[in-house]
Amino acid sequence: MHISKSSSWFDGLLADDCPGPDMTVEILGIGPQTGAMFFSPRQQGVISGVEEAEQLLLRCGLSVTRQINNGDTAEADEVFLEARGSAAALHRGWKISQTVLEYMSGIARRCALMVERASAVRPGVQVAVTRKSFPGAKALCLEAAIDGGASIHRQNLSDSILVFAQHLQFFAKGGQQTPMEFFARQVQNLRARMPEKKLSAEVDSLEDALLVTSAGIDMVQCEKFTCESLAATVGALRGTRPDILILAAGGITGENAAEYAATGVDVLVTTWPYFGKPADIKVVMESDGDS
């Protein structure tokens, strides 16, 4: 699975980094010379962004040899991408390609860590990333997460229905019912409005989880539950509706993914992989005159 990126998107990255002439290359007068550039990881791990880097380098007018695909693993110091051409083109494509690779590979590796730890205690559990990536970088973040073995929880507001407490503040006013109780009474009416869509809601207590599950909701997302309370909630919901899909969200990281997976939930929803240290990708450049 790939997240689509347009030609203008790639061109925009290049134009942002080099909107005019490369002043350093120009003053040194090295632009017409030819050479090669080699990319390799300093540590073994999943590589993401190599296909994007290839496209960036091709747009610089370089010839490119790619040895691996997004989501493959590369050993330390293994050259997985090579570009050849003029010094001007090499320097134009160098940093933007390296940066894309480092950020995407960092996200992919954190996702891979979460998937590995969660699956070790509950095979089949899904790690799903949210839409809360850095604004403007969603295509890179989601692609990297997929490369690390995660799935996408929600790509945007238009792809799924997820009812939050914030929505319910506008849903019912007055009366003796809580907003969640009023919502539960409306589940079947709401389903009739978009019968082809699954209906999900976020809850913060066992009581609300049981309420919406009994009302016939498709998915329940447990927000910021402790592992102890989440395990109890999973047991109670399975006893009520064996088919209910149960998600855990809020504060789930690589450090506690196994503990949360052990509660029996189906999906771990997380933003944690987006925030962390980029991978370290080494770039070596050589002039054809060096040989």
TORSEGU-653962 format. One record per residue (C-alpha): residue in one letter; z, y negated, x negated. Coordinates in steps of 0.2 Angstrom, whole numbers, padded with zeros to 4 digits, always signed. Layout:
BEGIN
aZYX ...
***
This chain:
BEGIN
m+0000+0000+0000 h-0005-0017-0006 i-0001-0035+0000 s-0017-0044+0001 k-0020-0059-0010 s-0035-0070-0009 s-0047-0076-0022 s-0040-0094-0019 w-0023-0088-0022 f-0027-0081-0039 d-0037-0097-0043 g-0022-0107-0037 l-0010-0099-0050 l-0022-0102-0064 a-0025-0120-0059 d-0006-0123-0058 d-0003-0117-0075 c-0019-0125-0083 p-0026-0138-0072 g-0037-0146-0085 p-0041-0142-0104 d-0028-0133-0114 m-0023-0147-0125 t-0016-0136-0139 v-0031-0125-0140 e-0042-0141-0140 i-0033-0150-0154 l-0033-0135-0165 g-0052-0132-0162 i-0049-0113-0159 g-0057-0111-0142 p-0074-0103-0147 q-0066-0090-0158 t-0064-0072-0151 g-0050-0060-0151 a-0039-0048-0140 m-0022-0048-0131 f-0011-0033-0128 f+0003-0031-0115 s+0017-0018-0117 p+0035-0017-0111 r+0049-0018-0123 q+0059-0005-0112 q+0053+0010-0103 g+0051+0007-0084 v+0041+0004-0068 i+0027-0009-0071 s+0022-0020-0056 g+0009-0034-0057 v-0003-0026-0068 e-0017-0026-0055 e-0013-0045-0052 a-0013-0048-0070 e-0030-0040-0072 q-0037-0051-0059 l-0030-0067-0067 l-0038-0062-0084 l-0055-0057-0076 r-0055-0075-0068 c-0053-0082-0085 g-0069-0074-0091 l-0061-0060-0101 s-0066-0042-0102 v-0051-0031-0097 t-0045-0013-0099 r-0031-0008-0088 q-0022+0009-0092 i-0010+0010-0077 n-0009+0005-0059 n+0005-0004-0050 g+0020+0007-0048 d+0017+0018-0063 t+0029+0020-0077 a+0026+0014-0095 e+0035+0019-0110 a+0042+0006-0122 d+0029-0002-0133 e+0015+0007-0123 v+0000-0004-0121 f-0005-0004-0103 l-0017-0019-0102 e-0029-0026-0114 a-0040-0042-0113 r-0054-0048-0125 g-0064-0064-0126 s-0063-0082-0132 a-0047-0089-0138 a-0048-0102-0125 a-0049-0089-0111 l-0035-0078-0119 h-0023-0093-0120 r-0027-0098-0102 g-0023-0081-0095 w-0009-0077-0107 k+0007-0084-0099 i+0003-0084-0081 s-0001-0065-0082 q+0014-0061-0093 t+0025-0071-0080 v+0018-0062-0065 l+0021-0045-0074 e+0039-0049-0079 y+0045-0055-0062 m+0036-0042-0052 s+0042-0028-0064 g+0060-0034-0063 i+0059-0033-0044 a+0051-0016-0045 r+0064-0009-0057 r+0078-0015-0046 c+0071-0007-0031 a+0068+0009-0041 l+0086+0009-0046 m+0092+0007-0028 v+0080+0021-0021 e+0086+0033-0035 r+0104+0030-0032 a+0103+0030-0013 s+0092+0046-0012 a+0103+0055-0023 v+0116+0056-0010 r+0105+0055+0006 p+0087+0061+0003 g+0075+0052+0014 v+0085+0036+0016 q+0074+0021+0015 v+0078+0005+0005 a+0069-0009+0014 v+0067-0027+0007 t+0068-0042+0019 r+0057-0057+0021 k+0070-0068+0012 s+0060-0069-0004 f+0058-0085-0014 p+0047-0096-0003 g+0029-0096-0009 a+0031-0079-0019 k+0032-0067-0004 a+0015-0058-0009 l+0022-0055-0026 c+0039-0050-0021 l+0034-0038-0007 e+0021-0030-0018 a+0034-0027-0032 a+0046-0020-0020 i+0033-0007-0014 d+0029-0003-0032 g+0047+0001-0034 g+0048+0013-0020 a+0055+0002-0007 s+0048-0002+0011 i+0046-0018+0020 h+0060-0022+0033 r+0051-0037+0040 q+0036-0046+0032 n+0037-0061+0044 l+0044-0066+0061 s+0027-0061+0069 d+0028-0042+0065 s+0043-0036+0074 i+0057-0040+0086 l+0075-0042+0079 v+0088-0051+0089 f+0102-0060+0080 a+0118-0068+0086 q+0109-0085+0084 h+0096-0080+0096 l+0109-0075+0109 q+0117-0093+0108 f+0102-0098+0118 f+0101-0083+0129 a+0115-0084+0141 k+0127-0098+0146 g+0143-0097+0156 g+0150-0082+0166 q+0162-0069+0161 q+0150-0059+0150 t+0148-0061+0131 p+0130-0065+0125 m+0129-0047+0119 e+0134-0040+0135 f+0121-0051+0144 f+0108-0046+0132 a+0112-0027+0134 r+0109-0029+0153 q+0092-0036+0149 v+0085-0023+0137 q+0074-0014+0149 n+0067-0031+0156 l+0064-0037+0138 r+0055-0020+0134 a+0043-0022+0148 r+0037-0039+0141 m+0031-0031+0125 p+0031-0012+0129 e+0022-0008+0113 k+0035-0016+0101 k+0051-0008+0096 l+0067-0018+0100 s+0081-0020+0088 a+0097-0031+0087 e+0109-0035+0074 v+0128-0031+0077 d+0144-0034+0068 s+0156-0022+0077 l+0156-0004+0083 e+0158-0010+0101 d+0142-0021+0101 a+0133-0006+0092 l+0138+0006+0106 l+0134-0007+0119 v+0116-0010+0114 t+0113+0008+0110 s+0118+0014+0127 a+0107+0000+0134 g+0092+0009+0126 i+0088-0002+0111 d+0077+0007+0098 m+0086+0001+0082 v+0103-0006+0078 q+0106-0016+0062 c+0124-0016+0057 e+0128-0032+0048 k+0141-0033+0034 f+0150-0017+0039 t+0162-0009+0027 c+0157+0008+0022 e+0172+0015+0031 s+0168+0006+0047 l+0149+0010+0045 a+0152+0028+0043 a+0163+0028+0059 t+0149+0018+0068 v+0135+0030+0063 g+0145+0045+0069 a+0149+0036+0086 l+0130+0031+0089 r+0123+0048+0084 g+0135+0056+0097 t+0128+0043+0110 r+0110+0043+0105 p+0104+0056+0092 d+0087+0047+0091 i+0094+0029+0087 l+0088+0022+0071 i+0103+0014+0061 l+0101+0001+0048 a+0114-0007+0036 a+0112-0024+0030 g+0122-0037+0021 g+0128-0036+0003 i+0119-0020-0001 t+0115-0019-0020 g+0111-0007-0033 e+0129-0005-0037 n+0134+0001-0019 a+0118+0008-0013 a+0124+0026-0015 e+0140+0022-0006 y+0131+0015+0009 a+0118+0028+0009 a+0132+0041+0011 t+0137+0034+0027 g+0122+0042+0036 v+0112+0027+0040 d+0093+0028+0040 v+0089+0012+0031 l+0097+0001+0018 v+0091-0017+0021 t+0093-0028+0006 t+0087-0044-0003 w+0096-0039-0020 p+0080-0034-0029 y+0073-0051-0028 f+0087-0059-0038 g+0089-0053-0056 k+0082-0053-0074 p+0064-0051-0076 a+0057-0037-0086 d+0053-0040-0104 i+0034-0039-0107 k+0028-0041-0125 v+0011-0049-0128 v+0002-0047-0144 m-0013-0058-0148 e-0025-0054-0162 s-0040-0064-0169 d-0056-0054-0172 g-0056-0062-0189 d-0040-0053-0193 s-0049-0036-0194 
***
